[in-house]
Amino acid sequence: MIIKINSNIFNDNQNLKDVNYLLNIFSENRRYDYFCEYGLIKDTSLFNNLLDLNKELIEQYFNRFIRESTPKISHTISEETSDNEFNLEEAKIFFNQPLIIILENNLNDAYFIDQLITVFKKRGKGIRRHKKNNWLKYGNGGGCTNITNFIEGEMKNFKDLPKENHKYLKCFVLIDSDKRHPTDVRPERAKLFQYLNKKNIPYHELTKREMENYLPDEIIRTVEKNEDFIDAYLTLTPIQKDYFDIENGFEDKNIDDFDQEIKEIYAGLSKEFISVFRKKKMNINNFKTEFPKLFEQATQEQLKKRADNKSNPNELEDILDKITQLL
């Protein structure tokens, strides 16, 4: 994130306290990069009354961005009233809040995202730093149908500010697709994405059914007391694994009674393994709590291999890049 501080902010010396406050937020452990037109502000009274460190950093950032390229501005702070710019009061609220990564279950789903930022060392570096400094936190969406309620609750914090509330919200939604096959349409998710798009809230829908479907085979093999189920699971093709219900297997009914798209995916699967998936489940106590912990064993190579798919072979990297752009 690169923040532009408009030169008109420096025309009023009464802004000195607020500008110092914001620059201290930006500079703490390199939280945000920022850009000021140094040539337009260096002779102003406000600039010359800034803390010496802040004056030095303004010049350093200006020279760096001019030397490297034209900075891509994420947000602008200005004295002028604009729907696309923050005034000083708005800026103090917006930039001092953490980025919220909204998960369906922030306790269980966190193992997946934590392992991504751990093993993708370069891509996860900024995210790790923000997390360490409490500038990033996980929000508990409480499932797909409750995420809008969570967001609406967060937005109430901004009810007294002049713009639409969602313009002050710093969040990213990461959600399972819940798809049982590639063309499956989940109405509750379509409704959620319509809401997120309207509020201009960034999100990522996982390509596979659930986060559990990204767990590498090498780790699933280590789960004890599930030999028959795991042996059957490991015979599945990659696309079958993508949409398989790892917790519950199949419904206990004849496969001829399944939806046509599901029958097509599992065509060729032996009757023996179909029977295993109908009659048995993954035998792990508190599956939703314990199974995600297995991600802590996964390497980058294993995760990339399992995540690979034709529609988006770099999905895991894309997730991290989307989050990094919001930091």
Phi and psi restraints in degrees (value plus and minus 20) as a CYANA .aco file:
   2 ILE   PHI    -140.3  -100.3
   2 ILE   PSI     106.1   146.1
   3 ILE   PHI    -126.9   -86.9
   3 ILE   PSI     109.9   149.9
   4 LYS   PHI    -118.4   -78.4
   4 LYS   PSI     108.4   148.4
   5 ILE   PHI    -121.8   -81.8
   5 ILE   PSI      90.3   130.3
   6 ASN   PHI     -81.2   -41.2
   6 ASN   PSI     122.7   162.7
   7 SER   PHI     -81.8   -41.8
   7 SER   PSI     -42.2    -2.2
   8 ASN   PHI     -86.6   -46.6
   8 ASN   PSI     -40.0     0.0
   9 ILE   PHI     -81.6   -41.6
   9 ILE   PSI     -51.2   -11.2
  10 PHE   PHI    -105.8   -65.8
  10 PHE   PSI     -20.6    19.4
  11 ASN   PHI    -100.7   -60.7
  11 ASN   PSI     -34.8     5.2
  12 ASP   PHI    -140.3  -100.3
  12 ASP   PSI      93.1   133.1
  13 ASN   PHI     -85.8   -45.8
  13 ASN   PSI     -35.2     4.8
  14 GLN   PHI     -88.7   -48.7
  14 GLN   PSI     -34.4     5.6
  15 ASN   PHI    -102.9   -62.9
  15 ASN   PSI     -20.8    19.2
  16 LEU   PHI     -76.0   -36.0
  16 LEU   PSI     -68.5   -28.5
  17 LYS   PHI     -81.1   -41.1
  17 LYS   PSI     -65.1   -25.1
  18 ASP   PHI     -87.9   -47.9
  18 ASP   PSI     -58.4   -18.4
  19 VAL   PHI     -86.6   -46.6
  19 VAL   PSI     -64.4   -24.4
  20 ASN   PHI     -78.9   -38.9
  20 ASN   PSI     -62.1   -22.1
  21 TYR   PHI     -80.2   -40.2
  21 TYR   PSI     -68.2   -28.2
  22 LEU   PHI     -86.3   -46.3
  22 LEU   PSI     -62.1   -22.1
  23 LEU   PHI     -84.4   -44.4
  23 LEU   PSI     -53.1   -13.1
  24 ASN   PHI     -87.2   -47.2
  24 ASN   PSI     -59.1   -19.1
  25 ILE   PHI     -82.3   -42.3
  25 ILE   PSI     -67.9   -27.9
  26 PHE   PHI     -81.5   -41.5
  26 PHE   PSI     -58.5   -18.5
  27 SER   PHI    -106.4   -66.4
  27 SER   PSI     -38.8     1.2
  28 GLU   PHI     -80.2   -40.2
  28 GLU   PSI      94.5   134.5
  29 ASN   PHI      30.4    70.4
  29 ASN   PSI      14.3    54.3
  30 ARG   PHI      36.9    76.9
  30 ARG   PSI      26.3    66.3
  31 ARG   PHI     -82.3   -42.3
  31 ARG   PSI     -70.1   -30.1
  32 TYR   PHI    -151.2  -111.2
  32 TYR   PSI     127.1   167.1
  33 ASP   PHI    -105.9   -65.9
  33 ASP   PSI     127.4   167.4
  34 TYR   PHI    -164.2  -124.2
  34 TYR   PSI     143.1   183.1
  35 PHE   PHI    -160.3  -120.3
  35 PHE   PSI     109.1   149.1
  36 CYS   PHI    -149.0  -109.0
  36 CYS   PSI     127.0   167.0
  37 GLU   PHI     -95.3   -55.3
  37 GLU   PSI      71.4   111.4
  38 TYR   PHI     -75.3   -35.3
  38 TYR   PSI     -61.7   -21.7
  39 GLY   PHI     -83.5   -43.5
  39 GLY   PSI     -47.2    -7.2
  40 LEU   PHI    -105.8   -65.8
  40 LEU   PSI     -37.2     2.8
  41 ILE   PHI    -136.9   -96.9
  41 ILE   PSI     -35.6     4.4
  42 LYS   PHI     -84.1   -44.1
  42 LYS   PSI     -40.4    -0.4
  43 ASP   PHI    -122.1   -82.1
  43 ASP   PSI     -15.0    25.0
  44 THR   PHI     -98.3   -58.3
  44 THR   PSI     134.8   174.8
  45 SER   PHI     -83.9   -43.9
  45 SER   PSI     -59.5   -19.5
  46 LEU   PHI     -82.4   -42.4
  46 LEU   PSI     -67.1   -27.1
  47 PHE   PHI     -78.5   -38.5
  47 PHE   PSI     -63.7   -23.7
  48 ASN   PHI     -92.2   -52.2
  48 ASN   PSI     -33.0     7.0
  49 ASN   PHI    -120.1   -80.1
  49 ASN   PSI     -18.4    21.6
  50 LEU   PHI     -88.8   -48.8
  50 LEU   PSI     141.1   181.1
  51 LEU   PHI     -78.4   -38.4
  51 LEU   PSI     123.1   163.1
  52 ASP   PHI     -76.6   -36.6
  52 ASP   PSI     -59.6   -19.6
  53 LEU   PHI     -81.4   -41.4
  53 LEU   PSI     -61.8   -21.8
  54 ASN   PHI     -86.9   -46.9
  54 ASN   PSI     -57.3   -17.3
  55 LYS   PHI     -82.8   -42.8
  55 LYS   PSI     -62.6   -22.6
  56 GLU   PHI     -84.3   -44.3
  56 GLU   PSI     -62.2   -22.2
  57 LEU   PHI     -87.6   -47.6
  57 LEU   PSI     -58.7   -18.7
  58 ILE   PHI     -78.0   -38.0
  58 ILE   PSI     -65.2   -25.2
  59 GLU   PHI     -87.4   -47.4
  59 GLU   PSI     -60.8   -20.8
  60 GLN   PHI     -83.1   -43.1
  60 GLN   PSI     -67.1   -27.1
  61 TYR   PHI     -82.6   -42.6
  61 TYR   PSI     -62.4   -22.4
  62 PHE   PHI     -79.4   -39.4
  62 PHE   PSI     -69.3   -29.3
  63 ASN   PHI     -83.7   -43.7
  63 ASN   PSI     -57.7   -17.7
  64 ARG   PHI     -85.1   -45.1
  64 ARG   PSI     -67.7   -27.7
  65 PHE   PHI     -88.1   -48.1
  65 PHE   PSI     -57.2   -17.2
  66 ILE   PHI     -86.9   -46.9
  66 ILE   PSI     -57.9   -17.9
  67 ARG   PHI     -90.5   -50.5
  67 ARG   PSI     -60.4   -20.4
  68 GLU   PHI    -101.7   -61.7
  68 GLU   PSI     -72.6   -32.6
  69 SER   PHI     159.9   199.9
  69 SER   PSI     153.6   193.6
  70 THR   PHI     -89.4   -49.4
  70 THR   PSI     103.1   143.1
  71 PRO   PHI     -85.5   -45.5
  71 PRO   PSI     122.0   162.0
  72 LYS   PHI    -109.1   -69.1
  72 LYS   PSI      85.0   125.0
  73 ILE   PHI     -98.6   -58.6
  73 ILE   PSI     110.7   150.7
  74 SER   PHI    -110.8   -70.8
  74 SER   PSI     -61.2   -21.2
  75 HIS   PHI    -165.1  -125.1
  75 HIS   PSI     132.7   172.7
  76 THR   PHI    -145.5  -105.5
  76 THR   PSI     116.5   156.5
  77 ILE   PHI    -127.0   -87.0
  77 ILE   PSI     107.8   147.8
  78 SER   PHI    -168.1  -128.1
  78 SER   PSI     136.9   176.9
  79 GLU   PHI     -94.5   -54.5
  79 GLU   PSI     -45.8    -5.8
  80 GLU   PHI     -97.8   -57.8
  80 GLU   PSI     127.0   167.0
  81 THR   PHI    -101.6   -61.6
  81 THR   PSI     101.8   141.8
  82 SER   PHI    -171.0  -131.0
  82 SER   PSI     127.5   167.5
  83 ASP   PHI     -90.0   -50.0
  83 ASP   PSI     -40.6    -0.6
  84 ASN   PHI    -127.1   -87.1
  84 ASN   PSI     -11.6    28.4
  85 GLU   PHI    -152.3  -112.3
  85 GLU   PSI     131.9   171.9
  86 PHE   PHI    -120.4   -80.4
  86 PHE   PSI     120.2   160.2
  87 ASN   PHI    -102.5   -62.5
  87 ASN   PSI    -199.8  -159.8
  88 LEU   PHI     -83.5   -43.5
  88 LEU   PSI     -60.5   -20.5
  89 GLU   PHI     -85.1   -45.1
  89 GLU   PSI     -63.2   -23.2
  90 GLU   PHI     -84.1   -44.1
  90 GLU   PSI     -61.8   -21.8
  91 ALA   PHI     -81.8   -41.8
  91 ALA   PSI     -60.5   -20.5
  92 LYS   PHI     -81.8   -41.8
  92 LYS   PSI     -56.8   -16.8
  93 ILE   PHI     -95.0   -55.0
  93 ILE   PSI     -66.4   -26.4
  94 PHE   PHI     -86.0   -46.0
  94 PHE   PSI     -69.9   -29.9
  95 PHE   PHI    -100.7   -60.7
  95 PHE   PSI     -31.6     8.4
  96 ASN   PHI    -113.7   -73.7
  96 ASN   PSI     -19.5    20.5
  97 GLN   PHI    -118.7   -78.7
  97 GLN   PSI     133.3   173.3
  98 PRO   PHI     -96.7   -56.7
  98 PRO   PSI     138.8   178.8
  99 LEU   PHI     -96.6   -56.6
  99 LEU   PSI     110.6   150.6
 100 ILE   PHI    -122.8   -82.8
 100 ILE   PSI     100.4   140.4
 101 ILE   PHI    -112.4   -72.4
 101 ILE   PSI      88.3   128.3
 102 ILE   PHI    -106.0   -66.0
 102 ILE   PSI      98.2   138.2
 103 LEU   PHI    -132.6   -92.6
 103 LEU   PSI     138.3   178.3
 104 GLU   PHI     -85.1   -45.1
 104 GLU   PSI     -56.7   -16.7
 105 ASN   PHI    -157.8  -117.8
 105 ASN   PSI      88.1   128.1
 106 ASN   PHI     -91.6   -51.6
 106 ASN   PSI     -38.4     1.6
 107 LEU   PHI    -100.6   -60.6
 107 LEU   PSI     -72.2   -32.2
 108 ASN   PHI     -97.9   -57.9
 108 ASN   PSI     -63.0   -23.0
 109 ASP   PHI     -91.0   -51.0
 109 ASP   PSI     -38.8     1.2
 110 ALA   PHI     -83.0   -43.0
 110 ALA   PSI     -48.0    -8.0
 111 TYR   PHI     -81.5   -41.5
 111 TYR   PSI     -57.7   -17.7
 112 PHE   PHI     -85.8   -45.8
 112 PHE   PSI     -73.6   -33.6
 113 ILE   PHI     -89.4   -49.4
 113 ILE   PSI     -55.8   -15.8
 114 ASP   PHI     -81.3   -41.3
 114 ASP   PSI     -59.5   -19.5
 115 GLN   PHI     -90.5   -50.5
 115 GLN   PSI     -54.0   -14.0
 116 LEU   PHI     -81.5   -41.5
 116 LEU   PSI     -66.8   -26.8
 117 ILE   PHI     -93.7   -53.7
 117 ILE   PSI     -36.1     3.9
 118 THR   PHI    -101.9   -61.9
 118 THR   PSI     -69.2   -29.2
 119 VAL   PHI    -105.5   -65.5
 119 VAL   PSI     -45.7    -5.7
 120 PHE   PHI    -110.3   -70.3
 120 PHE   PSI      58.8    98.8
 121 LYS   PHI     -80.1   -40.1
 121 LYS   PSI     -65.7   -25.7
 122 LYS   PHI     -90.9   -50.9
 122 LYS   PSI     -68.9   -28.9
 123 ARG   PHI     -87.6   -47.6
 123 ARG   PSI     -49.1    -9.1
 124 GLY   PHI    -110.1   -70.1
 124 GLY   PSI     -21.0    19.0
 125 LYS   PHI     -79.2   -39.2
 125 LYS   PSI     -71.5   -31.5
 126 GLY   PHI     -85.0   -45.0
 126 GLY   PSI     -56.9   -16.9
 127 ILE   PHI     -86.3   -46.3
 127 ILE   PSI     -62.2   -22.2
 128 ARG   PHI     -81.0   -41.0
 128 ARG   PSI     -61.9   -21.9
 129 ARG   PHI     -84.8   -44.8
 129 ARG   PSI     -62.3   -22.3
 130 HIS   PHI     -87.0   -47.0
 130 HIS   PSI     -58.3   -18.3
 131 LYS   PHI     -86.0   -46.0
 131 LYS   PSI     -62.3   -22.3
 132 LYS   PHI     -81.1   -41.1
 132 LYS   PSI     -55.4   -15.4
 133 ASN   PHI    -112.3   -72.3
 133 ASN   PSI     -10.5    29.5
 134 ASN   PHI      42.3    82.3
 134 ASN   PSI      10.3    50.3
 135 TRP   PHI    -115.8   -75.8
 135 TRP   PSI     -19.0    21.0
 136 LEU   PHI    -161.9  -121.9
 136 LEU   PSI     115.9   155.9
 137 LYS   PHI    -163.5  -123.5
 137 LYS   PSI     142.4   182.4
 138 TYR   PHI    -116.6   -76.6
 138 TYR   PSI     113.0   153.0
 139 GLY   PHI    -122.8   -82.8
 139 GLY   PSI     120.9   160.9
 140 ASN   PHI    -111.1   -71.1
 140 ASN   PSI      77.4   117.4
 141 GLY   PHI     -86.8   -46.8
 141 GLY   PSI     -44.4    -4.4
 142 GLY   PHI      53.1    93.1
 142 GLY   PSI      11.8    51.8
 143 GLY   PHI      75.1   115.1
 143 GLY   PSI     140.2   180.2
 144 CYS   PHI     -74.1   -34.1
 144 CYS   PSI     -67.1   -27.1
 145 THR   PHI     -92.5   -52.5
 145 THR   PSI     -31.9     8.1
 146 ASN   PHI    -124.2   -84.2
 146 ASN   PSI     -25.3    14.7
 147 ILE   PHI     -82.2   -42.2
 147 ILE   PSI     -59.0   -19.0
 148 THR   PHI     -82.4   -42.4
 148 THR   PSI     -57.2   -17.2
 149 ASN   PHI     -84.5   -44.5
 149 ASN   PSI     -60.9   -20.9
 150 PHE   PHI     -80.6   -40.6
 150 PHE   PSI     -66.0   -26.0
 151 ILE   PHI     -85.3   -45.3
 151 ILE   PSI     -64.0   -24.0
 152 GLU   PHI     -80.3   -40.3
 152 GLU   PSI     -57.7   -17.7
 153 GLY   PHI     -85.0   -45.0
 153 GLY   PSI     -61.6   -21.6
 154 GLU   PHI     -84.3   -44.3
 154 GLU   PSI     -58.0   -18.0
 155 MET   PHI     -90.6   -50.6
 155 MET   PSI     -40.2    -0.2
 156 LYS   PHI     -82.3   -42.3
 156 LYS   PSI     -42.2    -2.2
 157 ASN   PHI     -84.0   -44.0
 157 ASN   PSI     -37.1     2.9
 158 PHE   PHI    -133.3   -93.3
 158 PHE   PSI      -1.3    38.7
 159 LYS   PHI     -84.9   -44.9
 159 LYS   PSI     -42.2    -2.2
 160 ASP   PHI    -114.6   -74.6
 160 ASP   PSI     -17.5    22.5
 161 LEU   PHI    -111.4   -71.4
 161 LEU   PSI     137.8   177.8
 162 PRO   PHI     -94.4   -54.4
 162 PRO   PSI     -48.4    -8.4
 163 LYS   PHI    -108.1   -68.1
 163 LYS   PSI     152.1   192.1
 164 GLU   PHI     -78.5   -38.5
 164 GLU   PSI     118.2   158.2
 165 ASN   PHI     -75.7   -35.7
 165 ASN   PSI     -55.9   -15.9
 166 HIS   PHI     -86.1   -46.1
 166 HIS   PSI     -38.9     1.1
 167 LYS   PHI     -90.1   -50.1
 167 LYS   PSI     -34.8     5.2
 168 TYR   PHI    -121.5   -81.5
 168 TYR   PSI     -21.8    18.2
 169 LEU   PHI    -109.2   -69.2
 169 LEU   PSI     108.1   148.1
 170 LYS   PHI    -125.9   -85.9
 170 LYS   PSI      79.4   119.4
 171 CYS   PHI    -173.3  -133.3
 171 CYS   PSI     144.1   184.1
 172 PHE   PHI    -162.6  -122.6
 172 PHE   PSI     112.0   152.0
 173 VAL   PHI    -124.1   -84.1
 173 VAL   PSI     106.1   146.1
 174 LEU   PHI    -138.9   -98.9
 174 LEU   PSI     102.1   142.1
 175 ILE   PHI    -160.5  -120.5
 175 ILE   PSI     124.9   164.9
 176 ASP   PHI     -82.9   -42.9
 176 ASP   PSI     134.5   174.5
 177 SER   PHI    -103.9   -63.9
 177 SER   PSI     -48.8    -8.8
 178 ASP   PHI      41.0    81.0
 178 ASP   PSI      -4.2    35.8
 179 LYS   PHI     -93.4   -53.4
 179 LYS   PSI     117.5   157.5
 180 ARG   PHI    -112.7   -72.7
 180 ARG   PSI     -32.5     7.5
 181 HIS   PHI    -180.8  -140.8
 181 HIS   PSI     144.8   184.8
 182 PRO   PHI     -77.9   -37.9
 182 PRO   PSI     -52.3   -12.3
 183 THR   PHI    -120.4   -80.4
 183 THR   PSI      -8.8    31.2
 184 ASP   PHI     -83.6   -43.6
 184 ASP   PSI     115.4   155.4
 185 VAL   PHI    -131.1   -91.1
 185 VAL   PSI     102.8   142.8
 186 ARG   PHI    -127.3   -87.3
 186 ARG   PSI      84.7   124.7
 187 PRO   PHI     -76.3   -36.3
 187 PRO   PSI     -56.6   -16.6
 188 GLU   PHI     -87.1   -47.1
 188 GLU   PSI     -52.3   -12.3
 189 ARG   PHI     -94.9   -54.9
 189 ARG   PSI     -60.2   -20.2
 190 ALA   PHI     -78.5   -38.5
 190 ALA   PSI     -59.8   -19.8
 191 LYS   PHI     -85.4   -45.4
 191 LYS   PSI     -62.0   -22.0
 192 LEU   PHI     -83.1   -43.1
 192 LEU   PSI     -64.6   -24.6
 193 PHE   PHI     -87.0   -47.0
 193 PHE   PSI     -53.1   -13.1
 194 GLN   PHI     -82.6   -42.6
 194 GLN   PSI     -62.1   -22.1
 195 TYR   PHI     -84.5   -44.5
 195 TYR   PSI     -67.4   -27.4
 196 LEU   PHI     -83.0   -43.0
 196 LEU   PSI     -60.5   -20.5
 197 ASN   PHI     -84.5   -44.5
 197 ASN   PSI     -60.0   -20.0
 198 LYS   PHI     -83.9   -43.9
 198 LYS   PSI     -57.0   -17.0
 199 LYS   PHI    -108.8   -68.8
 199 LYS   PSI     -19.7    20.3
 200 ASN   PHI      38.4    78.4
 200 ASN   PSI      22.4    62.4
 201 ILE   PHI    -121.5   -81.5
 201 ILE   PSI     102.5   142.5
 202 PRO   PHI     -90.3   -50.3
 202 PRO   PSI     127.6   167.6
 203 TYR   PHI    -174.5  -134.5
 203 TYR   PSI     146.9   186.9
 204 HIS   PHI    -159.8  -119.8
 204 HIS   PSI     104.5   144.5
 205 GLU   PHI    -116.2   -76.2
 205 GLU   PSI     104.7   144.7
 206 LEU   PHI     -81.3   -41.3
 206 LEU   PSI     122.8   162.8
 207 THR   PHI     -88.1   -48.1
 207 THR   PSI     -61.2   -21.2
 208 LYS   PHI    -101.8   -61.8
 208 LYS   PSI     154.7   194.7
 209 ARG   PHI     -79.9   -39.9
 209 ARG   PSI     -72.8   -32.8
 210 GLU   PHI    -164.6  -124.6
 210 GLU   PSI     150.3   190.3
 211 MET   PHI     -78.9   -38.9
 211 MET   PSI     -54.9   -14.9
 212 GLU   PHI     -77.7   -37.7
 212 GLU   PSI     -48.0    -8.0
 213 ASN   PHI     -93.3   -53.3
 213 ASN   PSI     -24.5    15.5
 214 TYR   PHI    -116.1   -76.1
 214 TYR   PSI     -21.2    18.8
 215 LEU   PHI     -91.9   -51.9
 215 LEU   PSI     107.6   147.6
 216 PRO   PHI     -83.8   -43.8
 216 PRO   PSI     129.7   169.7
 217 ASP   PHI     -77.8   -37.8
 217 ASP   PSI     -58.4   -18.4
 218 GLU   PHI     -78.0   -38.0
 218 GLU   PSI     -51.3   -11.3
 219 ILE   PHI    -106.4   -66.4
 219 ILE   PSI     -57.7   -17.7
 220 ILE   PHI     -79.6   -39.6
 220 ILE   PSI     -54.0   -14.0
 221 ARG   PHI     -80.0   -40.0
 221 ARG   PSI     -45.0    -5.0
 222 THR   PHI    -104.1   -64.1
 222 THR   PSI     -29.3    10.7
 223 VAL   PHI     -91.1   -51.1
 223 VAL   PSI     103.2   143.2
 224 GLU   PHI    -103.5   -63.5
 224 GLU   PSI     139.3   179.3
 225 LYS   PHI      44.0    84.0
 225 LYS   PSI       8.0    48.0
 226 ASN   PHI    -158.9  -118.9
 226 ASN   PSI      13.6    53.6
 227 GLU   PHI     -77.0   -37.0
 227 GLU   PSI     -69.3   -29.3
 228 ASP   PHI     -83.1   -43.1
 228 ASP   PSI     -64.5   -24.5
 229 PHE   PHI     -85.3   -45.3
 229 PHE   PSI     -64.9   -24.9
 230 ILE   PHI     -89.5   -49.5
 230 ILE   PSI     -60.7   -20.7
 231 ASP   PHI     -77.9   -37.9
 231 ASP   PSI     -61.2   -21.2
 232 ALA   PHI     -88.1   -48.1
 232 ALA   PSI     -61.9   -21.9
 233 TYR   PHI     -81.5   -41.5
 233 TYR   PSI     -61.8   -21.8
 234 LEU   PHI     -89.4   -49.4
 234 LEU   PSI     -33.8     6.2
 235 THR   PHI    -102.8   -62.8
 235 THR   PSI     -31.9     8.1
 236 LEU   PHI     -87.7   -47.7
 236 LEU   PSI     129.8   169.8
 237 THR   PHI     -94.2   -54.2
 237 THR   PSI     144.2   184.2
 238 PRO   PHI     -74.5   -34.5
 238 PRO   PSI     -63.1   -23.1
 239 ILE   PHI     -89.7   -49.7
 239 ILE   PSI     -52.6   -12.6
 240 GLN   PHI     -85.0   -45.0
 240 GLN   PSI     -60.6   -20.6
 241 LYS   PHI     -85.7   -45.7
 241 LYS   PSI     -52.0   -12.0
 242 ASP   PHI     -81.2   -41.2
 242 ASP   PSI     -53.4   -13.4
 243 TYR   PHI    -137.4   -97.4
 243 TYR   PSI      -8.7    31.3
 244 PHE   PHI    -101.8   -61.8
 244 PHE   PSI     120.9   160.9
 245 ASP   PHI    -103.9   -63.9
 245 ASP   PSI      74.9   114.9
 246 ILE   PHI     -85.1   -45.1
 246 ILE   PSI     -53.2   -13.2
 247 GLU   PHI     -91.2   -51.2
 247 GLU   PSI     -64.0   -24.0
 248 ASN   PHI    -134.3   -94.3
 248 ASN   PSI     -28.5    11.5
 249 GLY   PHI      46.1    86.1
 249 GLY   PSI    -163.0  -123.0
 250 PHE   PHI    -113.5   -73.5
 250 PHE   PSI     138.5   178.5
 251 GLU   PHI     -83.4   -43.4
 251 GLU   PSI     127.4   167.4
 252 ASP   PHI    -103.5   -63.5
 252 ASP   PSI      53.8    93.8
 253 LYS   PHI    -170.2  -130.2
 253 LYS   PSI     144.2   184.2
 254 ASN   PHI     -78.3   -38.3
 254 ASN   PSI     115.7   155.7
 255 ILE   PHI     -83.0   -43.0
 255 ILE   PSI     -42.9    -2.9
 256 ASP   PHI     -85.3   -45.3
 256 ASP   PSI     -38.6     1.4
 257 ASP   PHI    -111.5   -71.5
 257 ASP   PSI     -20.6    19.4
 258 PHE   PHI     -93.5   -53.5
 258 PHE   PSI     140.9   180.9
 259 ASP   PHI     -77.7   -37.7
 259 ASP   PSI     128.5   168.5
 260 GLN   PHI     -76.7   -36.7
 260 GLN   PSI     -62.5   -22.5
 261 GLU   PHI     -84.1   -44.1
 261 GLU   PSI     -55.0   -15.0
 262 ILE   PHI     -92.5   -52.5
 262 ILE   PSI     -59.9   -19.9
 263 LYS   PHI     -80.1   -40.1
 263 LYS   PSI     -59.3   -19.3
 264 GLU   PHI     -86.4   -46.4
 264 GLU   PSI     -59.6   -19.6
 265 ILE   PHI     -82.3   -42.3
 265 ILE   PSI     -62.9   -22.9
 266 TYR   PHI    -117.6   -77.6
 266 TYR   PSI      -3.6    36.4
 267 ALA   PHI     -81.3   -41.3
 267 ALA   PSI     115.3   155.3
 268 GLY   PHI      74.0   114.0
 268 GLY   PSI     -33.3     6.7
 269 LEU   PHI     -89.9   -49.9
 269 LEU   PSI     113.7   153.7
 270 SER   PHI     -84.5   -44.5
 270 SER   PSI     131.6   171.6
 271 LYS   PHI     -80.0   -40.0
 271 LYS   PSI     -52.7   -12.7
 272 GLU   PHI     -82.0   -42.0
 272 GLU   PSI     -65.9   -25.9
 273 PHE   PHI     -95.2   -55.2
 273 PHE   PSI     -53.2   -13.2
 274 ILE   PHI     -79.8   -39.8
 274 ILE   PSI     -62.1   -22.1
 275 SER   PHI     -83.8   -43.8
 275 SER   PSI     -59.9   -19.9
 276 VAL   PHI     -79.6   -39.6
 276 VAL   PSI     -66.7   -26.7
 277 PHE   PHI     -89.5   -49.5
 277 PHE   PSI     -46.3    -6.3
 278 ARG   PHI     -98.2   -58.2
 278 ARG   PSI     -57.7   -17.7
 279 LYS   PHI    -117.0   -77.0
 279 LYS   PSI     -38.4     1.6
 280 LYS   PHI    -145.0  -105.0
 280 LYS   PSI     137.5   177.5
 281 LYS   PHI    -143.8  -103.8
 281 LYS   PSI     146.1   186.1
 282 MET   PHI     -84.6   -44.6
 282 MET   PSI      98.3   138.3
 283 ASN   PHI    -106.8   -66.8
 283 ASN   PSI      59.9    99.9
 284 ILE   PHI    -152.9  -112.9
 284 ILE   PSI     102.1   142.1
 285 ASN   PHI     -82.5   -42.5
 285 ASN   PSI     117.3   157.3
 286 ASN   PHI      32.7    72.7
 286 ASN   PSI      35.9    75.9
 287 PHE   PHI     -69.9   -29.9
 287 PHE   PSI     -69.6   -29.6
 288 LYS   PHI     -82.0   -42.0
 288 LYS   PSI     -46.4    -6.4
 289 THR   PHI    -109.8   -69.8
 289 THR   PSI     -62.3   -22.3
 290 GLU   PHI    -107.9   -67.9
 290 GLU   PSI     -58.3   -18.3
 291 PHE   PHI     -80.8   -40.8
 291 PHE   PSI     -63.3   -23.3
 292 PRO   PHI     -81.0   -41.0
 292 PRO   PSI     -43.5    -3.5
 293 LYS   PHI     -83.5   -43.5
 293 LYS   PSI     -40.6    -0.6
 294 LEU   PHI     -85.8   -45.8
 294 LEU   PSI     -40.2    -0.2
 295 PHE   PHI     -81.5   -41.5
 295 PHE   PSI     -43.6    -3.6
 296 GLU   PHI     -83.3   -43.3
 296 GLU   PSI     -37.4     2.6
 297 GLN   PHI    -110.8   -70.8
 297 GLN   PSI     -30.4     9.6
 298 ALA   PHI     -98.7   -58.7
 298 ALA   PSI     120.1   160.1
 299 THR   PHI    -114.0   -74.0
 299 THR   PSI     146.3   186.3
 300 GLN   PHI     -80.3   -40.3
 300 GLN   PSI     -64.1   -24.1
 301 GLU   PHI     -80.5   -40.5
 301 GLU   PSI     -63.5   -23.5
 302 GLN   PHI     -85.2   -45.2
 302 GLN   PSI     -62.5   -22.5
 303 LEU   PHI     -86.2   -46.2
 303 LEU   PSI     -61.4   -21.4
 304 LYS   PHI     -84.4   -44.4
 304 LYS   PSI     -60.5   -20.5
 305 LYS   PHI     -82.7   -42.7
 305 LYS   PSI     -63.1   -23.1
 306 ARG   PHI     -94.5   -54.5
 306 ARG   PSI     -51.4   -11.4
 307 ALA   PHI    -100.2   -60.2
 307 ALA   PSI     -35.6     4.4
 308 ASP   PHI     -78.1   -38.1
 308 ASP   PSI     109.3   149.3
 309 ASN   PHI    -172.5  -132.5
 309 ASN   PSI     137.3   177.3
 310 LYS   PHI     -86.2   -46.2
 310 LYS   PSI     -54.5   -14.5
 311 SER   PHI     -92.2   -52.2
 311 SER   PSI     -52.2   -12.2
 312 ASN   PHI    -177.3  -137.3
 312 ASN   PSI      65.6   105.6
 313 PRO   PHI     -87.8   -47.8
 313 PRO   PSI     -35.3     4.7
 314 ASN   PHI    -133.0   -93.0
 314 ASN   PSI      16.7    56.7
 315 GLU   PHI     -79.9   -39.9
 315 GLU   PSI     -63.2   -23.2
 316 LEU   PHI     -85.0   -45.0
 316 LEU   PSI     -62.2   -22.2
 317 GLU   PHI     -83.9   -43.9
 317 GLU   PSI     -57.9   -17.9
 318 ASP   PHI     -82.7   -42.7
 318 ASP   PSI     -59.1   -19.1
 319 ILE   PHI     -79.8   -39.8
 319 ILE   PSI     -67.9   -27.9
 320 LEU   PHI     -84.5   -44.5
 320 LEU   PSI     -59.0   -19.0
 321 ASP   PHI     -84.8   -44.8
 321 ASP   PSI     -59.9   -19.9
 322 LYS   PHI     -83.3   -43.3
 322 LYS   PSI     -60.0   -20.0
 323 ILE   PHI     -88.6   -48.6
 323 ILE   PSI     -64.4   -24.4
 324 THR   PHI     -79.2   -39.2
 324 THR   PSI     -57.4   -17.4
 325 GLN   PHI     -82.7   -42.7
 325 GLN   PSI     -40.2    -0.2
 326 LEU   PHI    -115.9   -75.9
 326 LEU   PSI     -26.9    13.1
